[in-house]
Amino acid sequence: MKITTTQTIKLGLFACILTLSSCALRTVPSDYASVKLDVIDNNTLGNGKVLIYNGAGVLHKMDNTARLNIGLDGKSLGQIRPKEYVIVDIEKGKHEFTALHIDMVNMRSKHTVEIDENTKVIKIEPTITSNKLTVTNILPEKFDQYIERPETR
């Protein structure tokens, strides 16, 4: 049986789609209640109210590896997709964040963060080898294009 060029292309596309879809990270529910604010700015954040957002770059968005499952002190904070954020109330002190994204293999990381009255914004982003967490205390550029993570996750 001879395989045609069209069949070869179809098989290649199928293999690519299968590979990319297998990299999708499963959604996990959050063990934390999110905080709802009418206005989100430097005056309403802080004193325990911390905005956490997914700062994934364009490369991770293109190949569907930008979804992050976030943990806080051993409990699930849920999944945050690109251009999404969640606001949670976190007590002052040291806390351990975990982040997981899938890029052919599981990329897990742990980050210790000191939360104080001035902690307002945390950026978590997948990298090619792990995940990066940065306390920025400033809203991301084009914040109006971000959405609050739906409560169902």
Rosetta blueprint (number, residue, H / E / L):
1 M L
2 K L
3 I L
4 T L
5 T H
6 T H
7 Q H
8 T H
9 I H
10 K H
11 L H
12 G H
13 L H
14 F H
15 A H
16 C H
17 I H
18 L H
19 T H
20 L H
21 S H
22 S H
23 C L
24 A L
25 L L
26 R L
27 T L
28 V L
29 P L
30 S L
31 D L
32 Y L
33 A L
34 S L
35 V L
36 K L
37 L L
38 D L
39 V L
40 I L
41 D L
42 N L
43 N L
44 T L
45 L L
46 G E
47 N L
48 G L
49 K E
50 V E
51 L E
52 I E
53 Y E
54 N E
55 G L
56 A L
57 G L
58 V H
59 L H
60 H H
61 K H
62 M H
63 D L
64 N L
65 T L
66 A L
67 R L
68 L E
69 N E
70 I E
71 G E
72 L E
73 D L
74 G L
75 K E
76 S E
77 L E
78 G E
79 Q E
80 I E
81 R L
82 P L
83 K L
84 E E
85 Y E
86 V E
87 I E
88 V E
89 D E
90 I L
91 E L
92 K L
93 G E
94 K E
95 H E
96 E E
97 F E
98 T E
99 A E
100 L E
101 H E
102 I E
103 D L
104 M L
105 V L
106 N E
107 M E
108 R E
109 S E
110 K E
111 H E
112 T E
113 V E
114 E E
115 I E
116 D L
117 E L
118 N L
119 T L
120 K L
121 V E
122 I E
123 K E
124 I E
125 E E
126 P E
127 T L
128 I L
129 T L
130 S L
131 N E
132 K E
133 L E
134 T E
135 V E
136 T L
137 N L
138 I L
139 L L
140 P L
141 E L
142 K L
143 F H
144 D H
145 Q H
146 Y L
147 I E
148 E E
149 R L
150 P L
151 E L
152 T L
153 R L
